[in-house]
């Protein structure tokens, strides 16, 4: 037996054990690896008894399932049923067992009246005369894989997609914009497709993608950031009386450093798009550390402090300034980055984040 087949059988046995744990419900594997006349196949046939009433489940076993995988399962199930003459099998309830099912995949399967079970304990059995539905969080391994698109180089690919807005783009263009390899861009896009977070046009090397559910992605992104270790901030006090003067001084000193990359973020950046706060006490700046930074900070007379700061520096990769722009004489990070930074900030920044999302990000889509 191959490793893959062994894994399928273990999943099915785990499902049967879960079914047997339900009062007045019992299940038994009666056949496996069924092949239809048209070549389509199913991984097994399970007989389930609910209050002594028998029901047949046509099983497909998978490791992890996202929305796109779920839709493919719907198509394969329909093909299998078309290729079988046995009425006992054709009337069986399509059923999926998996290590992990994403919330979107579960929704697709429920809409199509396809039952499912995953190792996290989620269970849905759409049978006549009974309704079994248990909804639990996705297993940890799926969460980790799902959130990988918000980390490191992959997050830059996602930022590049947001920067392109409604305009379709390809792997080569995204890789260039995000400063990542074509392989990284391609793999990230494949993960996004599985979640149906992007829509596609064409095929092959010229295949185009664009974001499909940007606000849903933002919700998942901020949820990920909320559970991550907080970003290390470097706090300084600059002896300048007004915010306008401080911003002007920062722009003057930082822009004079030829190799220093920086852009303002947080409240001061958000105010240029959607004025909301009546006063701001701190300037937040993303910066790619460089030897010239020390000279610039010295020229500002910026002193490291643990309280009373008015300048906060956020260390950033030199490649992570996608969508940075200049407005009102200030170099600003992208609107997406402004929103993410506001979400993580303290005080009234979260209020501004909500306002910024509604007035700036949402209208773009």
N, C-alpha and C positions, 0 to 999 in steps of 0.2 A: 504494500500500500504506500503510495507517495505521501510525502510530508503534507502536501496540500489536502489530499483526501483524508488523511488522519485528522487534520485540523477541522475539516468540515464535520467529520463524525463526532469529534469531541464537542463541537458547538451544538450539534443536534442533541447529543446526550445531555448536555447542560440544560438545554431548553426543556427536554422531557422531565428532568428532575424538578425544574421550576414549576412546570405544569402540575406534576404530581403533588407538589406542596400546597396546591389550592384545594380547599375542601370540596368533596364530591366531583373532582375532576381527575382524570387519569389519561395518560398518553403512552403510545407504544409505536416504535419505528417498525413498519411492516415491509418497507422496500427502500432501496437506495440506488442512486445513479440510474434514473429512468431516462431512456432516450426515445424521443418521438420519431415518427416516420420521416419527418423533414430535417432530422439532425439536431433539433433543439433538445436540451436536456434539463433535468431537474435533479437536485441532490438527494431527494428522498421523499417518502410518503409516510406521514404520521397519522395514526388513528387516535383521535382524542374523544373521550367520553365525558360528557357533561350531564350530570344527573341521569346516567345510564343511556343518554342519547349519543349515538356515534356521529362523529364528524371527521372527514378526511382533510388533511392539510398537505398541500403540495409545497415542499420545502426548497428554498434556495438559501445556501449558506455563503456568507461573505465575511471578510475581516472587518472592514469599516465601510460605512455607506453614507454618502452625502447626497444632496438633492439630485444631482445629475445621475449618480449611480442608481438612485431609486427609480427615476424615469426609465432608465435602461432596463431595469428589472421588470417594469410594467410591460415594456415592449417584448422582452424575451418570454415572459409568462404567456402573453397573448399568442406568440408564435408557437410555443410549446403546445398549448391547448388546441390550436388549429391543426397540429400534426399528430394528434392522438385520437383514435377511434373509440377507445374504451370510455363509456359514459361515466363509469365510476371515477375515473381520473379527471375527466373534463369538468366534472361538477365539484371537484375538490376546491377548497379555499386556498388561494395563493398565500404563501406565508414565507417570511424572511427571518432567518436567525443570523445574528452578527455579533462580533465582539463589541462594536460600537455603532450607534445610529445618531446622526446629527439631528437636532430639532427640526431642521428643514426637511430632512429625509423622512422623518416620522410623519410630518404633515402631508407630504406627497403620498405616502403609502396609505394613510387613513382616507385621503380623498378618493383613492382608487379602490378602497375596501380590500386592501392587502394587509394581512396580519403581520405582526413582527414581534421579535424578542431580541433584547441585547443583554450583554453581560452585566450592564449596570442595573438590571432589574426592570427595565421598561418592557411592557407587555401590552399587546393589543390583539384581541381575537374577535373578529366580526362574524359571529355565527348566528343563525336563526334561533330565536328563543332565549338567547343569553348575550351578555355584553361584558367582556372582560377588558379592562383598560387600566393600566398602571403606568404612570408617567414619572420617570426619575431623571436626574441630571445625567448628561453624557458621561461615560467613563473617563477617568483622568487622562488616559493615553490619547483619546480623541481631542480633549480640550487642549492638550499640549500641541498636538499637530495643527489644530485649527488656529491656534494663536501664533504659530510660527511666522505667519505672514506679517505680523506686527513687530518683528524683531529684525535688527541688523540690516543686511543688504536687501532682504525681501521687503522690509518696510519702505525702503527707498523706491522700489518698483511700484508699490502701492501709492506712494506720494506722487510719483511721476504720472500715474493714471489719473489721480485727482487733478493734477496740474493740467492735463490734456482736456479735462472737462468732458463735454459731449463729443469731442472730436475722436474718431476711431484712430487707433495707433497699432503698430506692429512690434514684434519682439526687438528688432534692431533699433528702432527709434527709442523704445523704452529703456533698453540697455544703455544706450548712449546718454540719455537724459539722467538716468539713475546712477550712472558710473558703475555698472555691474556687468558681468559677462552675459552673453546671450543665453547661456545655459541657466543661469540664475533667474533671468527675466522669464524665460520659458517655463521653468519649474514653478515659479510664483504664480504665473498666469494659469497654469494647469490647476493649481490648488484653488485659485479663485473661481475657476470654471466649475469645479466640483461642487462648490457652495452656491453656484449660480449668482455670484456677485458681479460677474461680467457677462456681457453678451458678445457674440462673435459674428463675424462676417467672413465668408470665404473659407479657404483651407490652405494647407501647406505653408511655405515660407512667408507668403503674403497675407496670411490670416490676420484679420483686424479684430481688436477688442476695444471695448469701452465699458466704463462702470455701469452697472445696472441698478443697484440699490445703494447709493452712496450714504444715505442717512442710516441705513441698517448697518453698514460697515462702520460708520462713526460710533454707533452704540457699542458694537463689539470691541472697537479699538479703545474707547475710553474705559470700558469694562476691564480690558486687559491691563491698561495702564494703572487703574485703581488698585490692582492687586500686585503690581510690580514694586520692587524696591525703589524708594524715592530717588530721583536724580540728585546727584551732589551739586549743590549750589555754592558759588563763591561770592561772598557778600562784602561790599565795600562802602565806605562813606567818602563822598567827594564834597569838599567844602564849597559848594555852589548853592546859592539861595533859591533859585527857581528851577522848575522842571525844564522849561524851554532852554534856559542857559546850560543845563546839564546835558540835554540832548545835543545841543549845538556843539558843546565841548567834546562830547563822545564822538560825534561825526567828524569833527575836525581832526582829532588825534588818531582815531582808528583808521580813517580813510587815508591818512598820510603814510600809513604802513603798507607798502606795496603788496606784501605777501600775506597780510593778515585778513582772514575772511570773518565777517561778522554780519549780523542783522538784528534789529530790535524786534522784540516780541512782547507778549503779555499785554497789560492794560494800555501802555503807551502806544503800541501798534494797533490794538483793536479800536482805539478812539479815532484813529484816522479813517476807519471804515464806518463805524457806528458809534458816535458819541453817546455815552451813557452815564459815566461817572462825572461828578462835578469837580473832583480833584484826584490827583495821582501823586503818590509819595515816593514811588520807586520806579526806576527804569530797569527792565529786564533785557538782557542782550545775549543772544547765542553767539558763540565765538569759537573759532578753530584755533586753539592755542599755538603760539609761534613765538620765537625769540623776541620779535618786535613788540609783542604784547606788553612786556615789562616796561619798555620805554614809554609806551602810550599811557599806561597806568601811572607811571611816575610823573608824566607831564600833567595828568589830571590831579595829581596829589591824592590818588585813591588809596585809602588805608583799609586794610582788612579789619573787619569788626564782627562782633557776635550779636550786636543789637544797634538799632539806630541807623541801619544801612539805607542808602538811596540808590545803590547800583548793585544789581545781581547779574553775575556772569554764569552762563550755562555752557559747559564745554560740549562741543559738537564736532562730529567728523567733518573734514574739509569738503567731503562730497555731499553733505546733508543740508544743502541750501537750495533745494529744488523749489522753484517758483518764487525765490526772493525777488523783491522789486524795490523801486524807489518811489516814495510818495511824500509830499510836503517836506521835502528836503531830508527825509530819513530813509535809510536802507532797512527794509522790513522783511521778515520771513514771510512765507506764503500764508494765505488766509487759513489753510488747513492747519499749519503748524501753530499759528496764533491760537486757534481754537483748542488744540490739544494742550498747549502750555497754559492757557487760561483754566482749563478743566483741572489741572494739577495744582494750580496756585491756591493761595490762602485768601481769607477775607472775602471781599465782594467780587473777586475775580470770577467765581462760579456764576454769579448773577450775570456778569458781563458775558460769560461764555454762552449762556442760554440766549441772551439778546443777540450776540454775534452769530450764533448758529441760525437763528430765525431771520435775521435781517441781511446777512451776508452770504452764508453758505447755502442755505435752502433755496434762495432765488436763483442761484447758479444752475440748479437742476430742474 
